[in-house]
Amino acid sequence: MAQVRFFAAAEEAVGSSQLTVDAATLAALTAALRDDHPKLAEILPRCSVLVDGARVDDSWPLGGDAVVDVLPPFAGG
């Protein structure tokens, strides 16, 4: 199961800073998140999604110890 961490508006949309999700690939994980959290589905297309700190393709296989970060665009500087 992958550990998914949410930041800023993504955390607000989900109502939690992290969840554990069982998914074989990044595409399956993001689909499950969209289905389970409609508010997140609205902003997810604009988010950066990193697996173990790296940008990867949606077909990337997720190991049981994967850490997935969902980072919405940040404003300011």
LUMLUMDREN-2810 file (N, C-alpha, C; in Angstrom, 1 decimal):
<atoms>
<atom><aa>M</aa><ch>A</ch><at>N</at><xx>0.8</xx><yy>-1.2</yy><zz>0.0</zz></atom>
<atom><aa>M</aa><ch>A</ch><at>CA</at><xx>0.0</xx><yy>0.0</yy><zz>0.0</zz></atom>
<atom><aa>M</aa><ch>A</ch><at>C</at><xx>0.9</xx><yy>1.2</yy><zz>0.0</zz></atom>
<atom><aa>A</aa><ch>A</ch><at>N</at><xx>0.5</xx><yy>2.2</yy><zz>-0.8</zz></atom>
<atom><aa>A</aa><ch>A</ch><at>CA</at><xx>1.3</xx><yy>3.4</yy><zz>-0.9</zz></atom>
<atom><aa>A</aa><ch>A</ch><at>C</at><xx>0.8</xx><yy>4.4</yy><zz>0.2</zz></atom>
<atom><aa>Q</aa><ch>A</ch><at>N</at><xx>1.7</xx><yy>5.2</yy><zz>0.7</zz></atom>
<atom><aa>Q</aa><ch>A</ch><at>CA</at><xx>1.4</xx><yy>6.3</yy><zz>1.6</zz></atom>
<atom><aa>Q</aa><ch>A</ch><at>C</at><xx>1.3</xx><yy>7.5</yy><zz>0.8</zz></atom>
<atom><aa>V</aa><ch>A</ch><at>N</at><xx>0.1</xx><yy>8.2</yy><zz>0.8</zz></atom>
<atom><aa>V</aa><ch>A</ch><at>CA</at><xx>-0.1</xx><yy>9.4</yy><zz>0.0</zz></atom>
<atom><aa>V</aa><ch>A</ch><at>C</at><xx>-0.2</xx><yy>10.6</yy><zz>1.0</zz></atom>
<atom><aa>R</aa><ch>A</ch><at>N</at><xx>0.6</xx><yy>11.5</yy><zz>0.7</zz></atom>
<atom><aa>R</aa><ch>A</ch><at>CA</at><xx>0.7</xx><yy>12.8</yy><zz>1.5</zz></atom>
<atom><aa>R</aa><ch>A</ch><at>C</at><xx>0.1</xx><yy>13.9</yy><zz>0.7</zz></atom>
<atom><aa>F</aa><ch>A</ch><at>N</at><xx>-0.7</xx><yy>14.7</yy><zz>1.4</zz></atom>
<atom><aa>F</aa><ch>A</ch><at>CA</at><xx>-1.4</xx><yy>15.8</yy><zz>0.7</zz></atom>
<atom><aa>F</aa><ch>A</ch><at>C</at><xx>-1.0</xx><yy>17.1</yy><zz>1.3</zz></atom>
<atom><aa>F</aa><ch>A</ch><at>N</at><xx>-0.8</xx><yy>18.2</yy><zz>0.5</zz></atom>
<atom><aa>F</aa><ch>A</ch><at>CA</at><xx>-0.3</xx><yy>19.5</yy><zz>1.0</zz></atom>
<atom><aa>F</aa><ch>A</ch><at>C</at><xx>-1.3</xx><yy>20.6</yy><zz>0.5</zz></atom>
<atom><aa>A</aa><ch>A</ch><at>N</at><xx>-1.4</xx><yy>21.6</yy><zz>1.3</zz></atom>
<atom><aa>A</aa><ch>A</ch><at>CA</at><xx>-2.2</xx><yy>22.8</yy><zz>1.0</zz></atom>
<atom><aa>A</aa><ch>A</ch><at>C</at><xx>-3.6</xx><yy>22.5</yy><zz>0.6</zz></atom>
<atom><aa>A</aa><ch>A</ch><at>N</at><xx>-4.0</xx><yy>23.0</yy><zz>-0.6</zz></atom>
<atom><aa>A</aa><ch>A</ch><at>CA</at><xx>-5.4</xx><yy>22.8</yy><zz>-1.0</zz></atom>
<atom><aa>A</aa><ch>A</ch><at>C</at><xx>-5.8</xx><yy>21.3</yy><zz>-1.2</zz></atom>
<atom><aa>A</aa><ch>A</ch><at>N</at><xx>-4.8</xx><yy>20.5</yy><zz>-1.5</zz></atom>
<atom><aa>A</aa><ch>A</ch><at>CA</at><xx>-5.1</xx><yy>19.0</yy><zz>-1.7</zz></atom>
<atom><aa>A</aa><ch>A</ch><at>C</at><xx>-5.5</xx><yy>18.4</yy><zz>-0.3</zz></atom>
<atom><aa>E</aa><ch>A</ch><at>N</at><xx>-4.7</xx><yy>18.8</yy><zz>0.7</zz></atom>
<atom><aa>E</aa><ch>A</ch><at>CA</at><xx>-5.1</xx><yy>18.4</yy><zz>2.1</zz></atom>
<atom><aa>E</aa><ch>A</ch><at>C</at><xx>-6.5</xx><yy>18.8</yy><zz>2.5</zz></atom>
<atom><aa>E</aa><ch>A</ch><at>N</at><xx>-6.8</xx><yy>20.1</yy><zz>2.2</zz></atom>
<atom><aa>E</aa><ch>A</ch><at>CA</at><xx>-8.1</xx><yy>20.6</yy><zz>2.5</zz></atom>
<atom><aa>E</aa><ch>A</ch><at>C</at><xx>-9.2</xx><yy>19.8</yy><zz>1.7</zz></atom>
<atom><aa>A</aa><ch>A</ch><at>N</at><xx>-8.9</xx><yy>19.5</yy><zz>0.5</zz></atom>
<atom><aa>A</aa><ch>A</ch><at>CA</at><xx>-9.9</xx><yy>18.8</yy><zz>-0.3</zz></atom>
<atom><aa>A</aa><ch>A</ch><at>C</at><xx>-10.2</xx><yy>17.4</yy><zz>0.2</zz></atom>
<atom><aa>V</aa><ch>A</ch><at>N</at><xx>-9.2</xx><yy>16.7</yy><zz>0.7</zz></atom>
<atom><aa>V</aa><ch>A</ch><at>CA</at><xx>-9.3</xx><yy>15.4</yy><zz>1.2</zz></atom>
<atom><aa>V</aa><ch>A</ch><at>C</at><xx>-9.7</xx><yy>15.3</yy><zz>2.6</zz></atom>
<atom><aa>G</aa><ch>A</ch><at>N</at><xx>-9.4</xx><yy>16.4</yy><zz>3.4</zz></atom>
<atom><aa>G</aa><ch>A</ch><at>CA</at><xx>-9.7</xx><yy>16.4</yy><zz>4.8</zz></atom>
<atom><aa>G</aa><ch>A</ch><at>C</at><xx>-8.7</xx><yy>15.7</yy><zz>5.7</zz></atom>
<atom><aa>S</aa><ch>A</ch><at>N</at><xx>-7.5</xx><yy>15.4</yy><zz>5.1</zz></atom>
<atom><aa>S</aa><ch>A</ch><at>CA</at><xx>-6.5</xx><yy>14.7</yy><zz>5.8</zz></atom>
<atom><aa>S</aa><ch>A</ch><at>C</at><xx>-5.1</xx><yy>15.0</yy><zz>5.2</zz></atom>
<atom><aa>S</aa><ch>A</ch><at>N</at><xx>-4.1</xx><yy>14.9</yy><zz>6.0</zz></atom>
<atom><aa>S</aa><ch>A</ch><at>CA</at><xx>-2.8</xx><yy>15.2</yy><zz>5.5</zz></atom>
<atom><aa>S</aa><ch>A</ch><at>C</at><xx>-2.1</xx><yy>13.9</yy><zz>4.8</zz></atom>
<atom><aa>Q</aa><ch>A</ch><at>N</at><xx>-2.7</xx><yy>12.7</yy><zz>5.1</zz></atom>
<atom><aa>Q</aa><ch>A</ch><at>CA</at><xx>-2.2</xx><yy>11.5</yy><zz>4.5</zz></atom>
<atom><aa>Q</aa><ch>A</ch><at>C</at><xx>-3.2</xx><yy>10.4</yy><zz>4.6</zz></atom>
<atom><aa>L</aa><ch>A</ch><at>N</at><xx>-3.1</xx><yy>9.5</yy><zz>3.6</zz></atom>
<atom><aa>L</aa><ch>A</ch><at>CA</at><xx>-3.9</xx><yy>8.3</yy><zz>3.5</zz></atom>
<atom><aa>L</aa><ch>A</ch><at>C</at><xx>-3.0</xx><yy>7.2</yy><zz>3.0</zz></atom>
<atom><aa>T</aa><ch>A</ch><at>N</at><xx>-3.5</xx><yy>6.0</yy><zz>3.3</zz></atom>
<atom><aa>T</aa><ch>A</ch><at>CA</at><xx>-2.9</xx><yy>4.8</yy><zz>2.7</zz></atom>
<atom><aa>T</aa><ch>A</ch><at>C</at><xx>-3.8</xx><yy>4.3</yy><zz>1.6</zz></atom>
<atom><aa>V</aa><ch>A</ch><at>N</at><xx>-3.2</xx><yy>4.0</yy><zz>0.4</zz></atom>
<atom><aa>V</aa><ch>A</ch><at>CA</at><xx>-4.1</xx><yy>3.6</yy><zz>-0.7</zz></atom>
<atom><aa>V</aa><ch>A</ch><at>C</at><xx>-3.4</xx><yy>2.4</yy><zz>-1.4</zz></atom>
<atom><aa>D</aa><ch>A</ch><at>N</at><xx>-4.2</xx><yy>1.4</yy><zz>-1.6</zz></atom>
<atom><aa>D</aa><ch>A</ch><at>CA</at><xx>-3.8</xx><yy>0.2</yy><zz>-2.3</zz></atom>
<atom><aa>D</aa><ch>A</ch><at>C</at><xx>-4.0</xx><yy>0.3</yy><zz>-3.8</zz></atom>
<atom><aa>A</aa><ch>A</ch><at>N</at><xx>-2.9</xx><yy>0.5</yy><zz>-4.6</zz></atom>
<atom><aa>A</aa><ch>A</ch><at>CA</at><xx>-3.0</xx><yy>0.6</yy><zz>-6.0</zz></atom>
<atom><aa>A</aa><ch>A</ch><at>C</at><xx>-1.7</xx><yy>0.1</yy><zz>-6.6</zz></atom>
<atom><aa>A</aa><ch>A</ch><at>N</at><xx>-1.8</xx><yy>-0.5</yy><zz>-7.8</zz></atom>
<atom><aa>A</aa><ch>A</ch><at>CA</at><xx>-0.7</xx><yy>-1.1</yy><zz>-8.5</zz></atom>
<atom><aa>A</aa><ch>A</ch><at>C</at><xx>0.1</xx><yy>-0.1</yy><zz>-9.2</zz></atom>
<atom><aa>T</aa><ch>A</ch><at>N</at><xx>-0.5</xx><yy>0.9</yy><zz>-9.7</zz></atom>
<atom><aa>T</aa><ch>A</ch><at>CA</at><xx>0.2</xx><yy>2.0</yy><zz>-10.5</zz></atom>
<atom><aa>T</aa><ch>A</ch><at>C</at><xx>-0.2</xx><yy>3.3</yy><zz>-10.1</zz></atom>
<atom><aa>L</aa><ch>A</ch><at>N</at><xx>0.5</xx><yy>4.3</yy><zz>-10.5</zz></atom>
<atom><aa>L</aa><ch>A</ch><at>CA</at><xx>0.2</xx><yy>5.7</yy><zz>-10.2</zz></atom>
<atom><aa>L</aa><ch>A</ch><at>C</at><xx>-1.2</xx><yy>6.1</yy><zz>-10.8</zz></atom>
<atom><aa>A</aa><ch>A</ch><at>N</at><xx>-1.4</xx><yy>5.6</yy><zz>-12.0</zz></atom>
<atom><aa>A</aa><ch>A</ch><at>CA</at><xx>-2.7</xx><yy>5.9</yy><zz>-12.6</zz></atom>
<atom><aa>A</aa><ch>A</ch><at>C</at><xx>-3.9</xx><yy>5.3</yy><zz>-11.8</zz></atom>
<atom><aa>A</aa><ch>A</ch><at>N</at><xx>-3.7</xx><yy>4.1</yy><zz>-11.3</zz></atom>
<atom><aa>A</aa><ch>A</ch><at>CA</at><xx>-4.8</xx><yy>3.5</yy><zz>-10.5</zz></atom>
<atom><aa>A</aa><ch>A</ch><at>C</at><xx>-5.0</xx><yy>4.2</yy><zz>-9.2</zz></atom>
<atom><aa>L</aa><ch>A</ch><at>N</at><xx>-3.9</xx><yy>4.7</yy><zz>-8.6</zz></atom>
<atom><aa>L</aa><ch>A</ch><at>CA</at><xx>-4.0</xx><yy>5.5</yy><zz>-7.4</zz></atom>
<atom><aa>L</aa><ch>A</ch><at>C</at><xx>-4.7</xx><yy>6.8</yy><zz>-7.6</zz></atom>
<atom><aa>T</aa><ch>A</ch><at>N</at><xx>-4.3</xx><yy>7.5</yy><zz>-8.6</zz></atom>
<atom><aa>T</aa><ch>A</ch><at>CA</at><xx>-5.0</xx><yy>8.8</yy><zz>-8.9</zz></atom>
<atom><aa>T</aa><ch>A</ch><at>C</at><xx>-6.5</xx><yy>8.6</yy><zz>-9.2</zz></atom>
<atom><aa>A</aa><ch>A</ch><at>N</at><xx>-6.8</xx><yy>7.5</yy><zz>-9.9</zz></atom>
<atom><aa>A</aa><ch>A</ch><at>CA</at><xx>-8.2</xx><yy>7.2</yy><zz>-10.2</zz></atom>
<atom><aa>A</aa><ch>A</ch><at>C</at><xx>-9.0</xx><yy>7.0</yy><zz>-8.9</zz></atom>
<atom><aa>A</aa><ch>A</ch><at>N</at><xx>-8.4</xx><yy>6.2</yy><zz>-8.0</zz></atom>
<atom><aa>A</aa><ch>A</ch><at>CA</at><xx>-9.1</xx><yy>5.9</yy><zz>-6.8</zz></atom>
<atom><aa>A</aa><ch>A</ch><at>C</at><xx>-9.3</xx><yy>7.2</yy><zz>-5.9</zz></atom>
<atom><aa>L</aa><ch>A</ch><at>N</at><xx>-8.3</xx><yy>8.1</yy><zz>-6.0</zz></atom>
<atom><aa>L</aa><ch>A</ch><at>CA</at><xx>-8.4</xx><yy>9.3</yy><zz>-5.2</zz></atom>
<atom><aa>L</aa><ch>A</ch><at>C</at><xx>-9.5</xx><yy>10.2</yy><zz>-5.8</zz></atom>
<atom><aa>R</aa><ch>A</ch><at>N</at><xx>-9.6</xx><yy>10.3</yy><zz>-7.1</zz></atom>
<atom><aa>R</aa><ch>A</ch><at>CA</at><xx>-10.6</xx><yy>11.1</yy><zz>-7.8</zz></atom>
<atom><aa>R</aa><ch>A</ch><at>C</at><xx>-12.0</xx><yy>10.5</yy><zz>-7.4</zz></atom>
<atom><aa>D</aa><ch>A</ch><at>N</at><xx>-12.1</xx><yy>9.2</yy><zz>-7.4</zz></atom>
<atom><aa>D</aa><ch>A</ch><at>CA</at><xx>-13.4</xx><yy>8.6</yy><zz>-7.1</zz></atom>
<atom><aa>D</aa><ch>A</ch><at>C</at><xx>-13.8</xx><yy>8.8</yy><zz>-5.7</zz></atom>
<atom><aa>D</aa><ch>A</ch><at>N</at><xx>-12.9</xx><yy>8.7</yy><zz>-4.8</zz></atom>
<atom><aa>D</aa><ch>A</ch><at>CA</at><xx>-13.2</xx><yy>8.8</yy><zz>-3.3</zz></atom>
<atom><aa>D</aa><ch>A</ch><at>C</at><xx>-13.3</xx><yy>10.2</yy><zz>-2.8</zz></atom>
<atom><aa>H</aa><ch>A</ch><at>N</at><xx>-12.7</xx><yy>11.2</yy><zz>-3.5</zz></atom>
<atom><aa>H</aa><ch>A</ch><at>CA</at><xx>-12.6</xx><yy>12.6</yy><zz>-3.0</zz></atom>
<atom><aa>H</aa><ch>A</ch><at>C</at><xx>-12.9</xx><yy>13.5</yy><zz>-4.2</zz></atom>
<atom><aa>P</aa><ch>A</ch><at>N</at><xx>-14.2</xx><yy>13.8</yy><zz>-4.4</zz></atom>
<atom><aa>P</aa><ch>A</ch><at>CA</at><xx>-14.7</xx><yy>14.6</yy><zz>-5.5</zz></atom>
<atom><aa>P</aa><ch>A</ch><at>C</at><xx>-14.0</xx><yy>16.0</yy><zz>-5.5</zz></atom>
<atom><aa>K</aa><ch>A</ch><at>N</at><xx>-13.8</xx><yy>16.6</yy><zz>-4.3</zz></atom>
<atom><aa>K</aa><ch>A</ch><at>CA</at><xx>-13.2</xx><yy>17.9</yy><zz>-4.2</zz></atom>
<atom><aa>K</aa><ch>A</ch><at>C</at><xx>-11.7</xx><yy>17.9</yy><zz>-4.7</zz></atom>
<atom><aa>L</aa><ch>A</ch><at>N</at><xx>-11.1</xx><yy>16.8</yy><zz>-4.4</zz></atom>
<atom><aa>L</aa><ch>A</ch><at>CA</at><xx>-9.7</xx><yy>16.6</yy><zz>-4.9</zz></atom>
<atom><aa>L</aa><ch>A</ch><at>C</at><xx>-9.7</xx><yy>16.4</yy><zz>-6.4</zz></atom>
<atom><aa>A</aa><ch>A</ch><at>N</at><xx>-10.7</xx><yy>15.8</yy><zz>-7.0</zz></atom>
<atom><aa>A</aa><ch>A</ch><at>CA</at><xx>-10.8</xx><yy>15.5</yy><zz>-8.4</zz></atom>
<atom><aa>A</aa><ch>A</ch><at>C</at><xx>-10.8</xx><yy>16.8</yy><zz>-9.2</zz></atom>
<atom><aa>E</aa><ch>A</ch><at>N</at><xx>-11.3</xx><yy>17.9</yy><zz>-8.6</zz></atom>
<atom><aa>E</aa><ch>A</ch><at>CA</at><xx>-11.4</xx><yy>19.2</yy><zz>-9.2</zz></atom>
<atom><aa>E</aa><ch>A</ch><at>C</at><xx>-10.0</xx><yy>19.8</yy><zz>-9.4</zz></atom>
<atom><aa>I</aa><ch>A</ch><at>N</at><xx>-9.1</xx><yy>19.6</yy><zz>-8.4</zz></atom>
<atom><aa>I</aa><ch>A</ch><at>CA</at><xx>-7.8</xx><yy>20.2</yy><zz>-8.5</zz></atom>
<atom><aa>I</aa><ch>A</ch><at>C</at><xx>-6.6</xx><yy>19.3</yy><zz>-8.9</zz></atom>
<atom><aa>L</aa><ch>A</ch><at>N</at><xx>-6.9</xx><yy>18.0</yy><zz>-8.8</zz></atom>
<atom><aa>L</aa><ch>A</ch><at>CA</at><xx>-5.8</xx><yy>17.0</yy><zz>-9.1</zz></atom>
<atom><aa>L</aa><ch>A</ch><at>C</at><xx>-5.1</xx><yy>17.3</yy><zz>-10.5</zz></atom>
<atom><aa>P</aa><ch>A</ch><at>N</at><xx>-5.9</xx><yy>17.6</yy><zz>-11.5</zz></atom>
<atom><aa>P</aa><ch>A</ch><at>CA</at><xx>-5.2</xx><yy>17.9</yy><zz>-12.8</zz></atom>
<atom><aa>P</aa><ch>A</ch><at>C</at><xx>-4.1</xx><yy>19.0</yy><zz>-12.8</zz></atom>
<atom><aa>R</aa><ch>A</ch><at>N</at><xx>-4.2</xx><yy>19.9</yy><zz>-11.8</zz></atom>
<atom><aa>R</aa><ch>A</ch><at>CA</at><xx>-3.2</xx><yy>21.0</yy><zz>-11.7</zz></atom>
<atom><aa>R</aa><ch>A</ch><at>C</at><xx>-2.1</xx><yy>20.7</yy><zz>-10.7</zz></atom>
<atom><aa>C</aa><ch>A</ch><at>N</at><xx>-2.2</xx><yy>19.5</yy><zz>-10.0</zz></atom>
<atom><aa>C</aa><ch>A</ch><at>CA</at><xx>-1.3</xx><yy>19.2</yy><zz>-9.0</zz></atom>
<atom><aa>C</aa><ch>A</ch><at>C</at><xx>0.0</xx><yy>18.5</yy><zz>-9.6</zz></atom>
<atom><aa>S</aa><ch>A</ch><at>N</at><xx>1.1</xx><yy>18.6</yy><zz>-8.9</zz></atom>
<atom><aa>S</aa><ch>A</ch><at>CA</at><xx>2.3</xx><yy>17.8</yy><zz>-9.1</zz></atom>
<atom><aa>S</aa><ch>A</ch><at>C</at><xx>2.1</xx><yy>16.6</yy><zz>-8.3</zz></atom>
<atom><aa>V</aa><ch>A</ch><at>N</at><xx>2.3</xx><yy>15.4</yy><zz>-8.9</zz></atom>
<atom><aa>V</aa><ch>A</ch><at>CA</at><xx>2.3</xx><yy>14.2</yy><zz>-8.1</zz></atom>
<atom><aa>V</aa><ch>A</ch><at>C</at><xx>3.6</xx><yy>13.5</yy><zz>-8.2</zz></atom>
<atom><aa>L</aa><ch>A</ch><at>N</at><xx>4.3</xx><yy>13.3</yy><zz>-7.1</zz></atom>
<atom><aa>L</aa><ch>A</ch><at>CA</at><xx>5.6</xx><yy>12.8</yy><zz>-7.0</zz></atom>
<atom><aa>L</aa><ch>A</ch><at>C</at><xx>5.6</xx><yy>11.4</yy><zz>-6.3</zz></atom>
<atom><aa>V</aa><ch>A</ch><at>N</at><xx>6.4</xx><yy>10.5</yy><zz>-6.8</zz></atom>
<atom><aa>V</aa><ch>A</ch><at>CA</at><xx>6.5</xx><yy>9.2</yy><zz>-6.2</zz></atom>
<atom><aa>V</aa><ch>A</ch><at>C</at><xx>7.9</xx><yy>9.1</yy><zz>-5.7</zz></atom>
<atom><aa>D</aa><ch>A</ch><at>N</at><xx>8.1</xx><yy>8.9</yy><zz>-4.4</zz></atom>
<atom><aa>D</aa><ch>A</ch><at>CA</at><xx>9.4</xx><yy>8.9</yy><zz>-3.7</zz></atom>
<atom><aa>D</aa><ch>A</ch><at>C</at><xx>10.3</xx><yy>10.1</yy><zz>-4.2</zz></atom>
<atom><aa>G</aa><ch>A</ch><at>N</at><xx>9.6</xx><yy>11.2</yy><zz>-4.3</zz></atom>
<atom><aa>G</aa><ch>A</ch><at>CA</at><xx>10.3</xx><yy>12.5</yy><zz>-4.6</zz></atom>
<atom><aa>G</aa><ch>A</ch><at>C</at><xx>10.6</xx><yy>12.8</yy><zz>-6.1</zz></atom>
<atom><aa>A</aa><ch>A</ch><at>N</at><xx>10.1</xx><yy>11.9</yy><zz>-7.0</zz></atom>
<atom><aa>A</aa><ch>A</ch><at>CA</at><xx>10.4</xx><yy>12.1</yy><zz>-8.4</zz></atom>
<atom><aa>A</aa><ch>A</ch><at>C</at><xx>9.1</xx><yy>12.1</yy><zz>-9.2</zz></atom>
<atom><aa>R</aa><ch>A</ch><at>N</at><xx>9.1</xx><yy>12.9</yy><zz>-10.3</zz></atom>
<atom><aa>R</aa><ch>A</ch><at>CA</at><xx>8.0</xx><yy>12.8</yy><zz>-11.2</zz></atom>
<atom><aa>R</aa><ch>A</ch><at>C</at><xx>8.2</xx><yy>11.6</yy><zz>-12.1</zz></atom>
<atom><aa>V</aa><ch>A</ch><at>N</at><xx>7.1</xx><yy>10.8</yy><zz>-12.2</zz></atom>
<atom><aa>V</aa><ch>A</ch><at>CA</at><xx>7.1</xx><yy>9.6</yy><zz>-12.9</zz></atom>
<atom><aa>V</aa><ch>A</ch><at>C</at><xx>5.8</xx><yy>9.5</yy><zz>-13.8</zz></atom>
<atom><aa>D</aa><ch>A</ch><at>N</at><xx>5.9</xx><yy>8.6</yy><zz>-14.7</zz></atom>
<atom><aa>D</aa><ch>A</ch><at>CA</at><xx>4.7</xx><yy>8.4</yy><zz>-15.7</zz></atom>
<atom><aa>D</aa><ch>A</ch><at>C</at><xx>3.6</xx><yy>7.7</yy><zz>-14.9</zz></atom>
<atom><aa>D</aa><ch>A</ch><at>N</at><xx>2.4</xx><yy>7.9</yy><zz>-15.4</zz></atom>
<atom><aa>D</aa><ch>A</ch><at>CA</at><xx>1.2</xx><yy>7.3</yy><zz>-14.8</zz></atom>
<atom><aa>D</aa><ch>A</ch><at>C</at><xx>1.3</xx><yy>5.8</yy><zz>-14.7</zz></atom>
<atom><aa>S</aa><ch>A</ch><at>N</at><xx>2.0</xx><yy>5.2</yy><zz>-15.6</zz></atom>
<atom><aa>S</aa><ch>A</ch><at>CA</at><xx>2.1</xx><yy>3.7</yy><zz>-15.6</zz></atom>
<atom><aa>S</aa><ch>A</ch><at>C</at><xx>3.1</xx><yy>3.2</yy><zz>-14.5</zz></atom>
<atom><aa>W</aa><ch>A</ch><at>N</at><xx>3.7</xx><yy>4.1</yy><zz>-13.8</zz></atom>
<atom><aa>W</aa><ch>A</ch><at>CA</at><xx>4.8</xx><yy>3.7</yy><zz>-12.8</zz></atom>
<atom><aa>W</aa><ch>A</ch><at>C</at><xx>4.2</xx><yy>2.7</yy><zz>-11.8</zz></atom>
<atom><aa>P</aa><ch>A</ch><at>N</at><xx>4.8</xx><yy>1.6</yy><zz>-11.6</zz></atom>
<atom><aa>P</aa><ch>A</ch><at>CA</at><xx>4.3</xx><yy>0.7</yy><zz>-10.6</zz></atom>
<atom><aa>P</aa><ch>A</ch><at>C</at><xx>4.6</xx><yy>1.2</yy><zz>-9.2</zz></atom>
<atom><aa>L</aa><ch>A</ch><at>N</at><xx>3.7</xx><yy>1.0</yy><zz>-8.3</zz></atom>
<atom><aa>L</aa><ch>A</ch><at>CA</at><xx>3.9</xx><yy>1.4</yy><zz>-6.9</zz></atom>
<atom><aa>L</aa><ch>A</ch><at>C</at><xx>4.2</xx><yy>0.2</yy><zz>-6.0</zz></atom>
<atom><aa>G</aa><ch>A</ch><at>N</at><xx>5.3</xx><yy>0.3</yy><zz>-5.4</zz></atom>
<atom><aa>G</aa><ch>A</ch><at>CA</at><xx>5.7</xx><yy>-0.7</yy><zz>-4.4</zz></atom>
<atom><aa>G</aa><ch>A</ch><at>C</at><xx>4.9</xx><yy>-0.5</yy><zz>-3.1</zz></atom>
<atom><aa>G</aa><ch>A</ch><at>N</at><xx>5.0</xx><yy>-1.4</yy><zz>-2.2</zz></atom>
<atom><aa>G</aa><ch>A</ch><at>CA</at><xx>4.3</xx><yy>-1.3</yy><zz>-0.9</zz></atom>
<atom><aa>G</aa><ch>A</ch><at>C</at><xx>4.8</xx><yy>-0.2</yy><zz>0.0</zz></atom>
<atom><aa>D</aa><ch>A</ch><at>N</at><xx>6.0</xx><yy>0.2</yy><zz>-0.3</zz></atom>
<atom><aa>D</aa><ch>A</ch><at>CA</at><xx>6.6</xx><yy>1.3</yy><zz>0.6</zz></atom>
<atom><aa>D</aa><ch>A</ch><at>C</at><xx>6.7</xx><yy>2.6</yy><zz>-0.1</zz></atom>
<atom><aa>A</aa><ch>A</ch><at>N</at><xx>6.0</xx><yy>2.8</yy><zz>-1.2</zz></atom>
<atom><aa>A</aa><ch>A</ch><at>CA</at><xx>6.0</xx><yy>4.0</yy><zz>-2.0</zz></atom>
<atom><aa>A</aa><ch>A</ch><at>C</at><xx>5.4</xx><yy>5.2</yy><zz>-1.2</zz></atom>
<atom><aa>V</aa><ch>A</ch><at>N</at><xx>6.0</xx><yy>6.3</yy><zz>-1.4</zz></atom>
<atom><aa>V</aa><ch>A</ch><at>CA</at><xx>5.5</xx><yy>7.6</yy><zz>-0.8</zz></atom>
<atom><aa>V</aa><ch>A</ch><at>C</at><xx>5.1</xx><yy>8.5</yy><zz>-1.9</zz></atom>
<atom><aa>V</aa><ch>A</ch><at>N</at><xx>3.8</xx><yy>8.8</yy><zz>-2.0</zz></atom>
<atom><aa>V</aa><ch>A</ch><at>CA</at><xx>3.3</xx><yy>9.7</yy><zz>-3.1</zz></atom>
<atom><aa>V</aa><ch>A</ch><at>C</at><xx>2.9</xx><yy>11.0</yy><zz>-2.5</zz></atom>
<atom><aa>D</aa><ch>A</ch><at>N</at><xx>3.4</xx><yy>12.1</yy><zz>-3.1</zz></atom>
<atom><aa>D</aa><ch>A</ch><at>CA</at><xx>3.1</xx><yy>13.4</yy><zz>-2.6</zz></atom>
<atom><aa>D</aa><ch>A</ch><at>C</at><xx>2.2</xx><yy>14.1</yy><zz>-3.6</zz></atom>
<atom><aa>V</aa><ch>A</ch><at>N</at><xx>1.1</xx><yy>14.7</yy><zz>-3.2</zz></atom>
<atom><aa>V</aa><ch>A</ch><at>CA</at><xx>0.2</xx><yy>15.5</yy><zz>-4.0</zz></atom>
<atom><aa>V</aa><ch>A</ch><at>C</at><xx>0.4</xx><yy>16.9</yy><zz>-3.7</zz></atom>
<atom><aa>L</aa><ch>A</ch><at>N</at><xx>1.0</xx><yy>17.7</yy><zz>-4.6</zz></atom>
<atom><aa>L</aa><ch>A</ch><at>CA</at><xx>1.3</xx><yy>19.1</yy><zz>-4.4</zz></atom>
<atom><aa>L</aa><ch>A</ch><at>C</at><xx>0.6</xx><yy>20.0</yy><zz>-5.3</zz></atom>
<atom><aa>P</aa><ch>A</ch><at>N</at><xx>-0.4</xx><yy>20.8</yy><zz>-4.8</zz></atom>
<atom><aa>P</aa><ch>A</ch><at>CA</at><xx>-1.1</xx><yy>21.7</yy><zz>-5.7</zz></atom>
<atom><aa>P</aa><ch>A</ch><at>C</at><xx>-0.2</xx><yy>22.9</yy><zz>-6.0</zz></atom>
<atom><aa>P</aa><ch>A</ch><at>N</at><xx>-0.5</xx><yy>23.7</yy><zz>-7.0</zz></atom>
<atom><aa>P</aa><ch>A</ch><at>CA</at><xx>0.3</xx><yy>24.9</yy><zz>-7.3</zz></atom>
<atom><aa>P</aa><ch>A</ch><at>C</at><xx>0.3</xx><yy>25.8</yy><zz>-6.1</zz></atom>
<atom><aa>F</aa><ch>A</ch><at>N</at><xx>1.5</xx><yy>26.3</yy><zz>-5.8</zz></atom>
<atom><aa>F</aa><ch>A</ch><at>CA</at><xx>1.6</xx><yy>27.3</yy><zz>-4.7</zz></atom>
<atom><aa>F</aa><ch>A</ch><at>C</at><xx>1.7</xx><yy>28.7</yy><zz>-5.2</zz></atom>
<atom><aa>A</aa><ch>A</ch><at>N</at><xx>1.2</xx><yy>29.6</yy><zz>-4.5</zz></atom>
<atom><aa>A</aa><ch>A</ch><at>CA</at><xx>1.2</xx><yy>31.0</yy><zz>-4.9</zz></atom>
<atom><aa>A</aa><ch>A</ch><at>C</at><xx>2.2</xx><yy>31.7</yy><zz>-4.0</zz></atom>
<atom><aa>G</aa><ch>A</ch><at>N</at><xx>2.7</xx><yy>32.8</yy><zz>-4.4</zz></atom>
<atom><aa>G</aa><ch>A</ch><at>CA</at><xx>3.6</xx><yy>33.6</yy><zz>-3.5</zz></atom>
<atom><aa>G</aa><ch>A</ch><at>C</at><xx>5.0</xx><yy>33.3</yy><zz>-3.8</zz></atom>
<atom><aa>G</aa><ch>A</ch><at>N</at><xx>5.8</xx><yy>33.8</yy><zz>-2.9</zz></atom>
<atom><aa>G</aa><ch>A</ch><at>CA</at><xx>7.3</xx><yy>33.6</yy><zz>-3.2</zz></atom>
<atom><aa>G</aa><ch>A</ch><at>C</at><xx>8.1</xx><yy>34.1</yy><zz>-2.1</zz></atom>
</atoms>
